[in-house]
Amino acid sequence: MVQERQKVGRLGLIDRYLARTITVPLVGTLILAAMLLVLDKMLRLFDFVINAGGPVSVVWRMLANLLPEYFSLGIPIGLLLGILLAFRKLALSSELDALRGIGVGYGRLLRVPYMFTIGLMALNIFIVGWAEPYSRYRYEGLRFDLRSGALGAAIKVGEFNTFSKRMTLRIDRSEEKGTKLYGIFTALDDKNGTRVSATAAEGQFLATDDPDTIIFRLKRGRLIQDNDKFVTPRTLSFNSYDLPINLPAIDPFRGRGSDEDELTITEVAQHAYGSGDETREHRLAARSEFHFRLVEVAMMLMLPLLAIALAVPPKRSSSALGIFVAIVMVVTYHKINQYALGMGSRGSVMPEVALWVPFIGFVALIGWMYHIIAHRPGGQPIGALEAAFAKLGKSFQRLLKRTKREPAAA
């Protein structure tokens, strides 16, 4: 009984040690992956928002709506690398050999990784099933508002700005966040055929009780009115002149659900297998989207096995090839799923076949790799690849030494 309690106590310590060892690289990898994706997108969003003439603050709102998508991609990679780096540390420090020497097998060591996996899998189901569809719709709504001008158009200083078919405006200088404008030229055509051109030393926009109309108050300038009915254009010098401007009507943004990736997973299932009057194309797209989300989340159950299979390098080696292979495999599988999603949506292949056949293939491959490392003494699933890279590295080193000797001899 005492020995049994001591064994349980040791296993509890091992579990806590594994949990700490996995947590640090998992969280670090997840944050790093999200930051890299955000930084890559941020530059393009700044360029898009500035060219659209919108406020820069909308970039942060757009990035916030992209975070669920980035986390859905980063969570599997973070989970894989967290477990892989933890077991790699145990292997390189010989702690893994010590644990196996006291009778703790890989099956027992997988308990803590699978606790992380189940928790992160539930989080990812919520993200891809509900959070991401709504955030994607809000992101597209912000893009629509930018293109339509609903978020407010920024006036580009020193350029001719066209606000509608009837108004052109040029500003030489802007101060106090656009509340004071200097060196103004504006040309406006009203519905009666009158053309108004005005120059002013300064001006500002003022709101009115009518949300569809604003006042452009000009100061110290000259105004010219011209119409086909006038014998000669009319001119006017003024100290202050209020020019009413009718704002163009903005169409409302479309409703959510025109794209399958904006539907929650329950809505996608209803569109795919419900009794509605959807067309064949819509049903194919919904079925593809539904199974795409399922296989992406289900593959997380195999990541702990893949991580362990690639974490343990050959004896007397500290090669990091397993990390590279792990990332390549996860990214490749994601790209295959995206390609299968497109094939299923077009009807080239049944969506279920296109998405579940690669899943079964990867499950079989990962299962074989784990069986080699866990149940074959001295087994190394990527041993041949390790040997090939080692030979390649030695050949490269010999080539470098040869190129260094040749200039010396010359």
C-alpha positions as CSV (number, residue, x, y, z in Angstrom):
1,M,0.0,0.0,0.0
2,V,2.8,2.4,0.9
3,Q,4.6,1.6,-2.4
4,E,1.4,2.2,-4.3
5,R,0.9,5.6,-2.7
6,Q,4.5,6.5,-3.4
7,K,4.0,5.6,-7.1
8,V,0.9,7.6,-7.3
9,G,2.7,10.6,-5.7
10,R,5.5,10.3,-8.2
11,L,3.1,10.2,-11.1
12,G,1.4,13.3,-9.7
13,L,4.7,15.1,-9.6
14,I,5.4,13.9,-13.2
15,D,2.0,15.2,-14.3
16,R,2.6,18.6,-12.8
17,Y,6.1,18.8,-14.2
18,L,4.8,17.9,-17.7
19,A,2.0,20.5,-17.4
20,R,4.5,23.2,-16.6
21,T,6.9,22.1,-19.3
22,I,4.1,22.1,-21.9
23,T,2.4,25.3,-20.9
24,V,5.3,27.7,-21.5
25,P,6.1,26.7,-25.2
26,L,2.3,26.3,-25.9
27,V,1.4,29.8,-24.8
28,G,4.5,31.3,-26.3
29,T,3.9,29.7,-29.6
30,L,0.3,30.7,-29.7
31,I,1.0,34.3,-28.9
32,L,3.9,34.4,-31.4
33,A,1.8,32.8,-34.2
34,A,-1.1,35.3,-33.6
35,M,1.4,38.2,-33.6
36,L,3.0,37.2,-36.8
37,L,-0.4,36.8,-38.5
38,V,-1.6,40.1,-37.1
39,L,1.6,42.0,-38.2
40,D,1.4,40.6,-41.7
41,K,-2.3,41.7,-42.0
42,M,-1.8,45.0,-40.3
43,L,0.4,46.5,-43.0
44,R,-2.2,45.6,-45.7
45,L,-5.0,46.9,-43.7
46,F,-3.3,50.2,-43.1
47,D,-2.7,50.5,-46.8
48,F,-6.4,49.6,-47.6
49,V,-7.8,52.0,-45.0
50,I,-5.6,54.9,-46.0
51,N,-6.4,54.4,-49.7
52,A,-10.1,54.2,-48.8
53,G,-9.9,57.5,-47.0
54,G,-11.1,56.1,-43.7
55,P,-10.0,56.8,-40.1
56,V,-6.9,54.9,-39.0
57,S,-8.7,53.7,-35.8
58,V,-10.8,51.3,-37.9
59,V,-7.7,49.2,-38.5
60,W,-7.7,48.1,-34.8
61,R,-11.4,47.1,-35.1
62,M,-10.7,45.1,-38.2
63,L,-7.7,43.3,-36.6
64,A,-9.8,42.5,-33.5
65,N,-12.4,40.8,-35.8
66,L,-9.6,38.8,-37.4
67,L,-8.3,37.4,-34.1
68,P,-10.7,34.4,-33.9
69,E,-9.6,33.2,-37.3
70,Y,-5.9,33.6,-36.3
71,F,-6.5,31.8,-33.0
72,S,-8.3,28.9,-34.8
73,L,-5.1,28.5,-36.9
74,G,-2.6,29.1,-34.1
75,I,-4.2,26.9,-31.4
76,P,-3.4,23.5,-33.2
77,I,0.2,24.7,-34.0
78,G,0.7,26.0,-30.5
79,L,-0.6,22.7,-29.0
80,L,1.6,20.6,-31.3
81,L,4.8,22.6,-30.6
82,G,4.1,22.9,-26.9
83,I,3.9,19.1,-26.5
84,L,6.7,18.5,-29.0
85,L,9.2,20.9,-27.3
86,A,8.3,19.6,-23.8
87,F,9.0,16.0,-24.8
88,R,12.0,17.0,-26.7
89,K,13.4,18.6,-23.6
90,L,12.7,15.4,-21.6
91,A,14.4,13.3,-24.3
92,L,17.6,15.5,-24.6
93,S,18.0,15.6,-20.8
94,S,17.6,11.8,-20.5
95,E,14.6,12.4,-18.2
96,L,12.4,10.5,-20.7
97,D,14.6,7.5,-20.5
98,A,14.5,7.6,-16.7
99,L,10.7,7.8,-16.7
100,R,10.5,4.8,-19.0
101,G,13.0,3.0,-16.9
102,I,10.7,3.1,-13.9
103,G,7.8,1.8,-15.9
104,V,6.1,5.0,-17.1
105,G,5.2,4.4,-20.7
106,Y,4.1,6.8,-23.4
107,G,0.5,6.0,-22.8
108,R,0.7,7.2,-19.3
109,L,2.7,10.3,-20.3
110,L,0.0,11.2,-22.8
111,R,-2.5,11.9,-20.0
112,V,-1.5,15.5,-19.5
113,P,-1.1,16.4,-23.2
114,Y,-4.6,15.1,-23.8
115,M,-5.9,17.2,-21.0
116,F,-4.6,20.2,-22.8
117,T,-5.9,18.9,-26.1
118,I,-9.5,18.4,-24.9
119,G,-9.6,21.9,-23.4
120,L,-8.1,23.6,-26.5
121,M,-10.3,21.4,-28.7
122,A,-13.4,22.7,-27.0
123,L,-12.2,26.2,-27.3
124,N,-11.5,25.8,-31.0
125,I,-14.9,24.3,-31.6
126,F,-16.5,27.4,-30.1
127,I,-14.2,29.7,-32.2
128,V,-14.7,28.0,-35.6
129,G,-18.4,27.1,-34.8
130,W,-19.7,30.4,-33.5
131,A,-17.1,33.2,-32.8
132,E,-15.3,33.2,-36.2
133,P,-18.5,33.4,-38.4
134,Y,-19.8,36.5,-36.5
135,S,-16.3,38.2,-36.4
136,R,-15.9,37.5,-40.2
137,Y,-19.2,39.1,-40.9
138,R,-18.3,42.2,-38.8
139,Y,-15.0,42.4,-40.6
140,E,-16.7,42.4,-44.0
141,G,-19.1,45.0,-42.7
142,L,-16.2,47.3,-41.8
143,R,-14.7,46.8,-45.3
144,F,-18.1,47.7,-46.8
145,D,-18.4,50.8,-44.6
146,L,-14.9,52.0,-45.7
147,R,-15.7,51.6,-49.4
148,S,-19.1,53.3,-49.1
149,G,-17.8,56.1,-46.9
150,A,-20.1,55.3,-43.9
151,L,-17.2,55.6,-41.5
152,G,-16.4,59.0,-42.7
153,A,-14.0,59.9,-45.5
154,A,-10.7,61.6,-44.8
155,I,-9.9,64.7,-46.8
156,K,-6.6,64.3,-48.5
157,V,-4.6,67.5,-48.3
158,G,-3.2,68.9,-51.5
159,E,-5.4,66.6,-53.7
160,F,-8.7,66.9,-55.4
161,N,-11.3,65.0,-53.3
162,T,-14.5,63.8,-55.0
163,F,-17.3,63.2,-52.5
164,S,-20.1,62.6,-55.0
165,K,-20.9,63.1,-58.6
166,R,-21.7,66.7,-57.9
167,M,-18.9,67.9,-55.6
168,T,-15.1,68.3,-55.8
169,L,-13.0,69.8,-53.0
170,R,-9.4,70.7,-52.6
171,I,-7.7,71.7,-49.3
172,D,-4.2,73.2,-49.0
173,R,-3.8,72.8,-45.3
174,S,-5.6,71.1,-42.4
175,E,-5.2,71.8,-38.6
176,E,-6.7,70.5,-35.3
177,K,-7.6,67.1,-36.7
178,G,-9.5,68.5,-39.7
179,T,-11.7,71.0,-37.8
180,K,-9.9,73.9,-39.4
181,L,-9.3,73.9,-43.1
182,Y,-7.2,76.5,-45.1
183,G,-6.8,77.3,-48.8
184,I,-10.1,75.9,-50.0
185,F,-11.4,75.4,-53.5
186,T,-14.7,73.7,-54.1
187,A,-16.9,73.1,-57.2
188,L,-20.5,72.0,-56.8
189,D,-23.4,71.3,-59.2
190,D,-26.9,71.4,-57.8
191,K,-29.9,69.6,-59.2
192,N,-31.1,72.8,-61.0
193,G,-28.1,72.9,-63.2
194,T,-26.4,75.7,-61.4
195,R,-22.6,75.3,-61.1
196,V,-21.0,76.9,-58.0
197,S,-17.3,77.4,-57.7
198,A,-15.8,79.0,-54.6
199,T,-12.4,79.8,-53.1
200,A,-11.9,80.7,-49.4
201,A,-9.1,81.4,-47.0
202,E,-10.5,79.0,-44.5
203,G,-13.6,76.9,-43.6
204,Q,-15.1,74.1,-41.6
205,F,-17.8,71.5,-41.7
206,L,-20.8,71.8,-39.4
207,A,-23.6,69.4,-38.6
208,T,-27.3,70.2,-39.0
209,D,-30.5,68.8,-37.6
210,D,-30.9,66.9,-40.9
211,P,-28.5,63.8,-40.8
212,D,-28.5,63.8,-44.6
213,T,-27.2,67.4,-44.9
214,I,-24.1,69.2,-43.6
215,I,-23.0,72.8,-43.8
216,F,-19.6,73.8,-45.3
217,R,-18.9,77.3,-43.8
218,L,-16.5,79.3,-45.9
219,K,-14.7,82.4,-44.7
220,R,-13.1,85.3,-46.6
221,G,-13.5,84.2,-50.2
222,R,-15.1,84.6,-53.6
223,L,-18.0,82.6,-55.1
224,I,-19.0,82.2,-58.7
225,Q,-22.4,80.9,-59.9
226,D,-23.1,79.9,-63.5
227,N,-26.2,78.6,-65.2
228,D,-27.3,78.2,-68.8
229,K,-30.0,80.7,-68.0
230,F,-27.6,83.4,-66.8
231,V,-26.3,85.9,-69.4
232,T,-23.0,86.2,-67.4
233,P,-21.8,84.3,-64.3
234,R,-22.6,85.8,-61.0
235,T,-19.8,86.6,-58.6
236,L,-19.9,87.3,-54.9
237,S,-17.2,88.3,-52.4
238,F,-18.0,87.2,-48.8
239,N,-16.7,87.2,-45.3
240,S,-18.8,84.1,-44.4
241,Y,-20.9,81.9,-46.6
242,D,-22.7,78.7,-45.7
243,L,-22.8,76.1,-48.4
244,P,-25.3,73.3,-47.8
245,I,-24.1,69.8,-49.0
246,N,-26.4,66.9,-49.4
247,L,-24.8,63.7,-48.3
248,P,-25.2,60.7,-50.7
249,A,-27.4,57.9,-49.6
250,I,-25.5,54.8,-48.4
251,D,-26.9,51.4,-49.0
252,P,-27.2,49.1,-46.0
253,F,-24.7,46.2,-45.7
254,R,-26.0,42.8,-46.7
255,G,-27.4,40.4,-44.2
256,R,-25.2,37.7,-42.6
257,G,-25.1,34.3,-44.3
258,S,-24.4,35.1,-48.0
259,D,-21.2,33.2,-47.5
260,E,-21.1,29.8,-45.8
261,D,-18.1,30.8,-43.6
262,E,-20.3,33.5,-42.0
263,L,-22.8,30.8,-40.7
264,T,-22.5,29.1,-37.4
265,I,-21.8,25.4,-37.5
266,T,-25.5,24.6,-36.6
267,E,-26.7,26.9,-39.4
268,V,-24.2,25.3,-41.9
269,A,-25.5,21.9,-40.9
270,Q,-29.1,23.0,-41.5
271,H,-28.2,24.4,-44.9
272,A,-26.3,21.2,-45.8
273,Y,-28.7,18.5,-44.6
274,G,-31.9,20.4,-43.8
275,S,-35.2,20.3,-45.7
276,G,-34.9,23.9,-47.0
277,D,-35.1,25.0,-50.7
278,E,-31.4,25.6,-51.1
279,T,-29.9,25.0,-54.6
280,R,-27.5,22.2,-55.2
281,E,-24.6,24.6,-55.3
282,H,-25.5,26.0,-51.9
283,R,-25.9,22.6,-50.4
284,L,-22.5,21.5,-51.8
285,A,-20.9,24.6,-50.4
286,A,-22.6,24.1,-47.0
287,R,-21.6,20.4,-46.8
288,S,-18.0,21.2,-47.7
289,E,-17.9,24.0,-45.1
290,F,-19.4,21.8,-42.4
291,H,-17.0,18.9,-42.9
292,F,-14.1,21.2,-43.3
293,R,-14.7,22.6,-39.8
294,L,-15.1,19.1,-38.4
295,V,-11.9,17.6,-39.8
296,E,-9.9,20.7,-38.8
297,V,-11.0,20.3,-35.2
298,A,-10.9,16.5,-35.1
299,M,-7.3,16.4,-36.3
300,M,-6.3,18.0,-32.9
301,L,-6.9,14.6,-31.3
302,M,-3.9,13.2,-33.2
303,L,-1.5,16.1,-32.5
304,P,-0.2,14.7,-29.2
305,L,0.7,11.4,-30.9
306,L,2.4,13.3,-33.7
307,A,4.3,15.5,-31.3
308,I,5.7,12.6,-29.4
309,A,6.6,10.7,-32.6
310,L,8.7,13.7,-33.8
311,A,10.0,15.0,-30.4
312,V,12.5,12.2,-29.7
313,P,15.7,12.5,-31.8
314,P,18.0,9.6,-32.4
315,K,20.5,8.6,-29.7
316,R,23.5,10.9,-29.5
317,S,21.7,13.5,-31.7
318,S,20.2,16.8,-30.9
319,S,18.7,17.3,-34.4
320,A,15.7,19.7,-34.6
321,L,14.4,18.0,-37.8
322,G,11.3,16.8,-36.0
323,I,10.1,20.4,-35.3
324,F,10.5,21.2,-39.0
325,V,8.6,18.1,-40.1
326,A,5.8,18.7,-37.6
327,I,5.2,22.2,-38.8
328,V,5.3,21.1,-42.5
329,M,2.9,18.3,-41.8
330,V,0.3,20.5,-40.0
331,V,0.5,23.3,-42.7
332,T,0.3,20.7,-45.5
333,Y,-2.7,19.1,-44.0
334,H,-4.5,22.5,-43.6
335,K,-3.7,23.3,-47.3
336,I,-5.0,20.0,-48.4
337,N,-8.2,20.6,-46.5
338,Q,-8.6,24.0,-48.2
339,Y,-8.1,22.4,-51.6
340,A,-10.6,19.7,-50.7
341,L,-13.1,22.4,-49.6
342,G,-12.9,24.0,-53.0
343,M,-13.3,20.7,-54.8
344,G,-16.3,19.8,-52.7
345,S,-17.9,23.2,-53.2
346,R,-17.6,22.9,-57.0
347,G,-19.0,19.3,-56.9
348,S,-15.8,17.8,-58.4
349,V,-15.8,15.3,-55.5
350,M,-18.3,14.5,-52.8
351,P,-17.5,16.9,-49.9
352,E,-17.4,14.0,-47.4
353,V,-15.0,12.0,-49.5
354,A,-12.8,15.0,-50.4
355,L,-12.3,16.0,-46.7
356,W,-12.5,12.7,-44.8
357,V,-10.1,10.6,-47.0
358,P,-7.1,12.9,-46.3
359,F,-8.1,12.9,-42.6
360,I,-8.0,9.1,-42.5
361,G,-4.7,9.1,-44.4
362,F,-3.1,11.4,-41.9
363,V,-4.6,9.5,-39.0
364,A,-3.1,6.3,-40.3
365,L,0.3,8.0,-40.9
366,I,0.4,9.5,-37.4
367,G,-0.7,6.2,-35.8
368,W,2.1,4.4,-37.6
369,M,4.7,7.0,-36.5
370,Y,3.5,6.8,-32.9
371,H,3.6,3.0,-33.0
372,I,7.2,3.0,-34.2
373,I,8.4,5.4,-31.4
374,A,6.3,3.8,-28.6
375,H,6.3,0.1,-29.3
376,R,9.5,-0.7,-31.2
377,P,12.7,-0.7,-29.2
378,G,14.9,2.0,-30.7
379,G,12.2,2.9,-33.2
380,Q,12.6,6.2,-34.9
381,P,9.8,7.1,-37.4
382,I,11.9,9.7,-39.2
383,G,15.2,7.9,-38.8
384,A,15.8,7.6,-42.5
385,L,15.1,11.3,-43.0
386,E,17.4,12.1,-40.1
387,A,20.2,10.1,-41.7
388,A,19.7,11.7,-45.1
389,F,19.8,15.2,-43.6
390,A,22.9,14.3,-41.6
391,K,24.7,13.1,-44.8
392,L,23.6,16.2,-46.6
393,G,24.9,18.4,-43.8
394,K,28.3,16.6,-43.8
395,S,28.5,17.0,-47.6
396,F,27.7,20.7,-47.3
397,Q,30.4,21.1,-44.6
398,R,33.0,19.4,-46.8
399,L,32.0,21.7,-49.7
400,L,32.5,24.8,-47.5
401,K,36.0,23.5,-46.4
402,R,37.0,22.9,-50.0
403,T,35.9,26.4,-51.1
404,K,37.9,27.9,-48.3
405,R,41.0,26.0,-49.2
406,E,40.9,26.9,-52.9
407,P,41.3,30.7,-52.4
408,A,44.1,30.1,-49.9
409,A,45.9,27.9,-52.4
410,A,45.5,30.5,-55.2
